[in-house]
C-alpha cells in the first residue's frame, strides 16, 4: 500500500518579539479540538501505517522476542509497611499489575531490630498462585476496563493498613481523580477528588489526606487537606504558591514525625514542615528561599537528638549536607558531608539506625551507609560505600541505589543495581552485620547470559576540548571493531580495518538528568542483530556534576548538541560505525537534541528517532499560558523579556532552523494528550521538514500522554514499531532475531 504524505495547509500566523517578525504557517495545528487538526493527525497516522506496513512481520517478531524473554506471570518482592507485606503481581495476558498484600509478623513487642521480622516471604515456585492469605487491594486491569489509557499517579496506604488512597488518569494528561477504598470492608468511600496532581498521601492518623492541584498552565501550585469521609468541597487550602516559576509538592518524613511541603523552581527551593501529631496546624519554614539556593530536608535522630539533615548548594555547587537542630533551624549548621567538586551529592536518607548517602562520581551513581547503632554523634559518622555482591560489572558501568525502603525502624536496606548487561537485581543489606541477601534478579528467559555481551566506557572530545563520556554495549562476536577489547582503530591481522557496525546513539542532556546504564529486554533485539547501543552523556545532563549541567543550559545550550555530534564523529572516526549505519534517538528534551543535530550535522546519521520531541521551543517558551512555560525559563532563558535569550533559542530551535539540505530519515512519535510536550510541536516540525523534501513520518497516539501508551503489551508493541523502523533504516530488517526467541509471533518454528 502506498499513499502520499499528508500535505498540511499553510495558514500564516504572525508574531513579533524584540523587533523580529516570524510567520508560522503551521501554528493552526495547536487547536486540538479542531476537526481539521484531528483529521490531519489521523491522516499522518494512516501515512505512517502505510509507510511501515512492510515492517509488520518484523514488529511482530520483535514483540515475540520481548515476550519470549519476559516472565509474564511474575511476582514482585514484598515491601514491609506496618503490619503488612505489599507487592505487585503480573499475570500473562493482562496489561496491568495487581497490587496485593499479606499479613506480616508483628514487630512489637518483638525487637524491631530483628532482621527476621524484615525478611520478606520467600518467592513462590508458581508465581501464578496467590500467597497464603493474600488480599488483592487494587487490580489495575479492573480499574482500566472501558478505558484506552490508564495510569496510577498516587498509591498510598494509611498507617493502620485500613485505607487505600489511589489516583487514576484515564486520558494521559496527568490529571488524576483521587479515590479512597476501605480495605477492611472492601468498599469504596464516597470521597472523590478530581483534577489533582500525583503524590497524595495520608497523615499518620489516617484521618486526613494531603494532595496538590495544578493551575491552568499545569503547574502544581496548591496543597489541600481533605478529611476522610467528608465532602471534598469542604477541603482546606493548606498552601498556595503564587510565583509562576515555582511548583509545589508534599509528603512525609520517613520517621512519620513531620509533614513536609516543598516549593521549588529550577534553581531555588524552600521547605515547610509541620508536626504530624497536629495535621491541622500551620506549616513553618525551615530556611527562607534564597535565589539560586536549592535545598531539601530530612528528619534524623542522631545520638538522641532531632536534626534536619539539609542537602544544599549554597557556596557548594555540587552540594553539601549539613545538620541543624529541629527546634532551631536557624542555628549554625554542622557539616555532615563536605562539598567536593566533581562529586555530586544527590541526597541523604535517614533511618532509626543508619543514614544513606546517594551521590555520583565518575559519571555513575554510588551509595554509602553510616551506622548509628553505636550512639554516634555527627562528628563520628563513617561512610561505607556499598558494593553489590553478584553484579558482573565487566564494563564497570554499574548503576546502584536504594530502592523501596519506607520504614523508619527497618534494620536492613534494600538496594537495586543494574548495568547494560546485568539484569536489574534487588538485594537486602543488613547494615549492622554488613552482609547482603539477594532477593531477586530480573528474570530473562531464553537462555540469556551476561557473558555473551560486553559494555565499556569510551570518550569523545568536544570542540572546546571537553571529554564527553560514551557508554556502549554490544553482543560479543558480532562487532568486529569492539570485540576482544581491542582498540576500535586497530587493524586486523591482514592490515584491513574492521567493518563498521550499525549503532544506535541515544542522548538527552537537559534538566541535570543522568542517563545511567541499565538493562533492557527490548534492547536485546537490537544487540542480537549486531547493533551497538550507546549513550552520549552530553552536557546539560547531571552525570559529571553540577558544572556539567550548567555548561549545557541557558547560553551554553548548544554544547548539548555539539557534544552529541562530537560523540557521533568519534564513533565514526574510530571505525566503530559509519554514517550510513548510525541512528540517533532521544525523547522529550532529548527530542530537542534530535531536531538540533538533524539540522546541524545531518550527514552523520542515517536516521533520527524523536519521541515526544520538544522541537518548537521558541514558540512554546514565548507563551506563558502554555503548560510549564514559566517554570522552563530557569532552564532555557526567558525569550519573552530577554532579547538575547530570544535570539539564542531561535538560533538552535529545530523548527525554526529547518533548511534546504539532505536530512536523514526521521520518525517522530507523539501523543495527543501530552501536557509536557504538546503534540503540535512534532506535527509542525514534520510538516516543515516535508517542505524541504525530508523523509519524515509522524505517529500520534490518540489516547496517550507524555510516556506513551499504557499497559505493558501496548508499550511492547509501541517499542517494537520504533525498533522495526530503526532496523529498517540500518538495513537489518531481514537480520536474524534474538537467540532463544521463537521464530514467529505464535511461537512456531
N, C-alpha and C positions, 0 to 999 in steps of 0.2 A: 504494500500500500504506500502510495506516495502522494503527499499533499504539499502545497506550497506553504511557507511560513506565514503566519498572520501578519498583515500589514496594518500597523496601528495608525489611526488617523492622526495627522499633525494639526493640533489646535493650539495656536500660540497663546501663551500666558507670560506676561512680562512682569519682572520685578526689578527694582533698583535699590542698591545699597552702596553707600560710600562712593557715589558717582558712577557706579558700574551697573549698566543695564543688561539684564540677561533675559533672553526669550527662550522659554522652555515649552517645547511642543508636545510633551507627554505628561505634563502635570495634571491633566484632566483625569488620569488614571487613579488619582488619590481617593476619589469618592467610591468607597466600597459598596455603597447602597445603590449605585447606578447600575441599571441593567446593561448599559453599554460596557461598563468596566467588567462586570461579571461575564458577559458574553465574550469579551476579549480574553479573559483568563481561561475560560473554557476552551476557546479556540487554541490558545497556547498549549493547553493540556492535550488536546487532540493532536496537535502537531508533534508534541513531544512523544506521544504514544506511537504515532506513525513512524517517526524517525527511529525509535528504539524497538520497534516491533520485532525486528530480526534478532534482537538480543533476548527475547523472551525465554528461549531454551537455556541460555546461559544464566539468566536471572533465576530460573527455576533450579538450575544446577547449583548455584551458589546458596540459595535458600536450603536446598537439600544438604549441602555440606555443613552449613551452620547447624541445622537440626541434628545431623549425624554426630556432631562433636559436642552437642549440648545435652546435659542430663535434664530433660524437660520436666520430669516429675522429681522434685527435689525439696529439701527442707533446710531452712536457714539455721544458723547457730542460735540457740536461745540466749536472750539477754535478760538478766535479772533486774526487775524493778519491783521493790517492795516484796510482797509475798507471792509473786508470780514470775514464771519464765515466759517471755514473749518471743515469738518467732514468726516467720513467714513461710508459707509453703507454695510451691508451684505445681500445677498438675498438667500433664500433657494434654494439649488441645485447648487449654484455657489461656486467654490473653493476659490475665492479671493475677497478681498474687493473692493469697488468702492469709489473713492475719489471725494468729491463734495464740493461746496461752495454756499453760498447765500450772498447777499449784507448785510452789517451791517449798523446800524445807525451811521451817521458821528460823529466823536469825536470832530472835530474842525469845527466851532468856539465854539461848546459846551464845557462844562467843562470836561476835561479828568479825573477828579476825581469822576465824577458821576457814581455810580455803575450801574445805569440803562443801560448805554452805554456798559457795560461789562457783562450784563446778557444775557446768550445765549438764542436763540429761544427755546421755550418750546418743550418738546418731542411730537411727533405726536401720535395720538391714533392708527393709522395704519402705522407702520414703512415701510410698503411695498410701500407707496405712496411717491412721491418726495415732498420736501418742495416747497412752492410757490417761483418761481424764481430760482429754483435750477439749477446749472450748473455742469455737470459732467466734471471733469478735468482730471481724469485718471481712466479708468476701467481696472484693472489688469487682469480680465478674458479675455478681448480682447487682451491685450498685450501678454498674455500667450498662445494664440492659436498657436498650432503647436509645443509646447514645453512640454516635460515631467516634466521639472522643471522650476520654475520661482520665482525670488526674487528681491525685490527693495532694493537698497543699498543707494540711495540718493533720497530725495523728498524735494525740496525747491522751494519757490515762490519768485519772485522778489518783492521788497518793494512796487512797484506801482501796483502789482497784475496782471501784464500783462503776464509774462513768467513763465513757469513751467520747472524746471530742474529735471530730474529723471534719475537714473542709474539702468540698468537691468542686471541680471545674469541669464542665461538660462542653466547653466551647474552644478552649485553648488560649483564652485571653488572660489567664492567671487571675481571674476574679472568682473568689471561692464562696460557696454557701456553707456556713458552719452548721453542724448538727450535733446533737448530744444523744448518746444512747445509754440507757440504764442496763448494764451488763448482768446485774443480778436478776432483773425481771425480764430481760430480753425485749425491752420496749424502747421505742424512740420517743424522746421528750418533744413537747410542742415547740420548744425553743428552736428557732431557725433564723440565722443572721446572714443576710445576703451582702454581696459586694464587699467582701473582706479580702485582705491580703493574706499571705501564708504566715504560718508561725504562731498561731494562737495557742494558749496553754491555760491549765488550771492553776489556781493558787494552791498552796499546800493543804488548805482545809477542804478543797474540792467544792467550796460554795460559790466561788467566783471564777469567771473566765475573763482573761485579758486578750484582746485582739486589736488589730490595726485595720484602718481603712485607707483608701487612696483618694487623691483629688482627681480633678478632671484630666490632668496630664499623667495619670497613673503613678503618681509619686505617693508612697506610703507616708502620710502626714499626721495621722491622728491615732492615739491609743485610747481604747474604750474598756470599761469594766462592765461585765454582764453578770447578774446574779442568776444562778441556775434555777430554772423553773419559773422565771418571770418573763414578762413581755419585753422583747428587745427594744421596743420603742422607749422604754424607761432606762436604757443603758446610760451610764455616766461617762462623759468625756474626761479622761484622766490627763491627757497631754496632747497639745497640738503644736506642730512646728510650722510657723508662718513663712519661714525663709524657703523659697522655691528651690534653692540649691541643696537642701538637706532632705534626707529621708529618715524615717524612724523605724525602730523595731523594739520588741520587748521580750523578756524571758525571765528565767530564774537562775540563781546561783546553784551549783551542784549541791551545796550544803543544805539548800532549801530554806536558808535563813533570810534571803533577800529576794525581792522582785527588782528587776532592772529594766530601765528604758534607755536606749541609746539613740542619739541623734547624730547623723554623720553626713558630711559632704565627701567629695573625693579626697579632700586634703585636710579636713578639720572634723573633730568629733568631741562629744561630751556625753557623760553618763549620769543618770539619776537613779537613785536606789530608795527602796522602802522596806522596812522590816516586815517580813511576810506574816508575822503574827497580827499585823494591823493593815489588812489589804485595802481598807477604805481610807487610809491615811494619805498624807501628802508625800510625794517623792522629793528627795533632796539631792542637790548636785554634789558630785564628788569633786571634780575640777571644772571651773568655768571654761567654756570654749575659748580657744585662742587660735586665731587664724594660722593655718599651717601646721598645727599640732594635732596629731591623731593619738588617741589612747583608748584602751578598754580596761576594765577592772574585773578581777577575780577574787572572790572571798576565800581566805585561807585562815586556818588556825595553826599557829606555829608556837611551840613552847607555851601553850595555854593562852595565847593572846590572839585576838582577832585582828586581821590585817586585810587591807586591799592590796593585792598584787597588781600593779599598773604597768602595762606594756605601752610604751610611748616613744615618740620620736623627737621630743624637744631637745635640740642640740645633740641629737643622736640619729643620724639619717637612717641607719639600719636597725634602729630601735634598741631599747634597753628595758629592763624590768626593775622597778623599784617597789618598795613597800611603804604604806602609810597606815597609821592606826585607823581602824574603823570609826572610832569615836572622834577622831580629829584628822580628816583627810588633808587639811591644810598644813599639817606638821611637816617638818623637814623630812624628805624622803630618804629611805635607806636603800642603797643599791643592792639588788639581789643578783642581777645578771648584767655585767658590764657591757657597754657598747663596744663592738668590734667591727671595724669596717670590713665589708665583704661577707660577714656572717649575718644574714637577715633573720632577726628574731621574729617568729610568727605568733608566739603566744605562750602562756603558761596556764596549765590546768591544775586545780588544787583538789586533793582528796584528803581524807582524815589522816592518812599515814604516809603520804608521799606527794610530791609535786612532779608534774610532767612538763618538760620544756621542748617545744617544737621550734625548729629553726632550719635554715638551709645554708649549705656551703658547698662550693664546688659545683653548683648547678643542680644539686639534688637535695630532697628533704631528709632531715635527720630528727631523731627523738632521743631525749635523755631523761633520766629519772633521778630525783633526790629523795632519799628516805627521811621520814620524820619520826620513826619509831623509837629513836633514842633520846627524844626530847631536844632535838637540835634547835638552835636559835638561827636567826637569819644569817649570822656570821659563820655558822657551822655547815651550811649546805654544801654537799658534794654531789656533782652531777656525773652520772654514769651513762655513756651512750649505749643505746640498745642495739645489739647486733643479732638479727634473726638467726635461728638455728639451722634452717633447712633450705634457705634460698640458694639457688645455684650461683647467682652473681657472676656469671662467667664474663660479662662485659662491664661489670662494675656500675650498672645503671639501675640499681635497686631504689625503689621508692618505698618509704616506710612512714607510718603514722598511727596514732592512737585511733581506735575505732569502737564505737558502741560501749561507752563506759558511763552510764548515767548515775550510778550510786556513789554517794559520798563515803560510805563505810567500806566499800569493797577493798579487800587486801590484794587483789590481782588487777593487772592492767591488760586489757585486750588490745592487741596491735594488729595491723594489717600491713602486708608488704607484697610487692609485685615488681616485675620488670617486664621488658618486652617478651622475654621467653619464660618467665616464672609466673604461672597462673596465680591469681590472687589467693593469698594464704592468710588465715587468721590464727593467731596464737595467743595464749594466755600467759602472761608473765607474772610469776609470783615474786613480788617486789622484795619481800623480806628474805626469801630463800635464794633469789637470784636465778631461777630456772624457768624454762619455757615448757608449755604444753601446746603442741599444735592441735588446734580444734578442727580446722577444715582447710583443705586445699581445693580451689575451684576445680570441679570435675571437668576433664576434657577427654571426651570419648574418641574412639577411632585410633587408639594407639599413639597418642601424642607423647613425644619425648622431647624435653627441652634441649637435650644434647644434639638434636637434629637441626637446631637453629643457633645463630650467633648474633651478638649485639656488640656494639662498640661506640665510643665517643670519638668524633673527628672535629676538626676546627677549620673554619674558613677565615679569611682576613678581609675585613670590610675596607671601604675606600679610605677611611681615616686611620687605618691600621689596627682597629679593634679586632680582637679574635672572637669569632662567633661560634659557639658550640653547635654541633650537629650530632644527634643521636640516631644510630642506624640499627636495623635488624633485618636479617635475611635467612633464607634456608640454605644450610650448608650443601655444597655440591652443585648449586645452581647459579652461583655468582662468581665467575672466574676472577674478577678484579678484587674481590674481598676474601675469598676462601683461603684458608691456610694462614690467616693473619698476615698475609703478605701486603706490602705497600701497594696501593692501587696504581702506583706509577711504575711498578716493576714490570719488566718484560718477561715473557715466558722463556723457556729454555732455548727455543729457536729464534729468539730475538723479537718475536711479534708481541704486540701489546694485547692483553686480554680483551675479549669482546665486551663492549659496554653493556650494561644490563638495564632493563626497564626499572624505573624508580618513581615512587610517589613521594613528593616532598610536602610536608604539612607545616603550616605556620599559623600563628595567632598574633602575639605581640602587642597587647593592649591591657590596660587596667591592672598592671602588675600581676597578671595571671600567669602561672607557671605551667607549661605543658610537660609534665613529668612522664617518663616512660612507664607504660603499663601494658598488661596483657589484653589481647583482644581475640576472641574466637573468629569473628568475621574476617579479621586481617589475615588469618591463615590461608584464606582462599586466594589472597594475593601472593603471599610468600611462597606457597606451594606451586605457583606458576612461574616462579623465578623473579618476582617483583621485589625490589628492595623497598622497605618503608623507612622514611627518615623524617625527623622533626628538626626544623631550623629554629633554634632558641634565640630569636631575634630580640633586639632591644625594644622596649615597650612592655615586655613581659617581666616577670619577677625572678627568673631563675638565678641571677647573679647579684641580687641585692637591689636596694632602692635606687642606686645610681643607674642601674641597668634599665629600670623603669623610666626614670626621669629623662634619660637620653633617648627615649622613644615616644615622647608625648609633646604636646604644645608645639613650639617652634622647632623641635627635634624630631617630629613625627616621621619625616622622610627617612630617618635612619632605619626604621622598621622595614621599609620597602627595599632600601639599598642593601641592608643586611641579608634579606631573603635572596635577593639577586646574587649577592656575593656567595652565598651558600650553593646556589644552583650552579654558578660558574665554577666554583671549586670542585663540585662533584663531576662536572663535565671535563674540566681541565685535567683532573687526576685519572680520567678514564673510567670512573665508576659507572657513569651513564653518558647519554648523549641527548641533544635537544629533541630528537625525534622519539626518544624513549623516556621522556621526563614529563610527568603530570604533576601539577600543583593543586593542593586542596586547602581550604580554610573556610571557617564559618563565622557568621556574625561580624565582629570586628576583624576577624581573620578573613572574612569575605571582602572587607575593605582592602586588606592586603592583597587579595587575589586580583581585585579590579585594578589596583595601582600597578602591580607588576605586569599585568597584561598590557597596560599602556606603555610602561617604561622599558620592558625587555621581552616583547612577545616572541622574539626569535629563539629564546631559551626553552620554550615549552611547547609540547605537542597538544596539551590540553590543560584547562583550568576548571576545577570543580569548586563552585562557590555556593555555600549553603547559607540560607537566610542572610545574604550579604549586605553589609552596610555601605552601599556603593554610591549613595547620593547624600553624603554627609552635610554638604553645604546647605542644601535646601532644608534638611531636617533641623540642623542646629540653628538656622535662622528663625525658626518658628517656635516661640516659647510655649505655644498651645499644644504642641505635639508631645506624645509621651516621653518623659525623661529628659527633654531638651535642656532645661536649665541645669539639671544635675550634670549633664555632659560637658558644660562649659569648663569645668575644672579639669577635664581630660583633654579636650581638643582646642580650647580657646573660645572666646565669645565673638563670633563674626558679626553679631548684630550691632555691637557698640565699638568694636575694635577693628579699624580698617586693616591693620597689619595682619591680624588673625584671619580676617576675611580673605585677603589675598593669598595667605599661606595655605589655608584649607582649599581654596579654589585651585591652587597650583597642583594639588595631588588628588583631588576628588575624582574617583573613577568616571562618574557620569559626565562631569564637566570636561574631561580630557580625552574622551574617545576621539580618535582621529583616523584619517585615511592611512591605513597600513595593514599589513598582513597579521591577523590575530590567530592565536591557537584556537582549537575547538573549545567551546565554552558551554558548560551546563550549569545553570543557576536553579537552585531549589529554594522555594519559599512556602509560606503558609498564610492563608487569608486572614486568620485571626491573631497573627503575631503582633503583640503590643510593644515588643522591644525594637525590632527592625521591621517596619511596615512593608507589606508585600509590594507596595508601589515602587520601592527603590529598585529591586531587581527587574520588575516589569518594565520600568522606564529604561533601565540600563540595557536590557536585551533589545528593546526597540531601537535604541540609539546605535547599538553595535551593528544591527542589521542594516542600518543606513549606510555603513561603510563596508558592507559585504562580509562581515564576520559570520561564521557558522556558530550561532548562539541558540541554545534551546532553553526554554523556561518550563519548569514543573511547579505548579502551585497546588499544594494540598488545600482543599476547600473546607476541611474540618480538622484544623490543627493549629498549633501555636508555635512559639519560638523553638521548642525542642522537637518539632516534627510530629508525626502521628503518634498515637498512644497504643499501648498493647504490644507485647513482645513480638508476636508474629507479624503484625503490621510493620513494626520497626525493622525486623529482619528483612522483610520484603522491600522496604524503602532503601535500606542499605544495599541490598543485592542489586537494585536498579542502578544505584550510583557506582557500585563496583563493576557491574557489567559494562557500563558506559566507559569507565576508566580503562578496563582491559581492552575494550574495543579500540580506544584511542591508541593504546600501546601495541596494537596488532596481536593481541593474545586472546581474542575471543574464542579461538578454537584450541587453546592450550589445554593440556590435561589438567584435571581438577585435583582437589586435595586428596592426599593419601588417607585411606580409612573411611572415605565417604562413599555412599552408593553411586552408581553410575547414572542414575536418573532420579527424578523427583519422587517417584513412587518406590524407589529402593531396588528396582530390578537391575540385574547386571547387563 
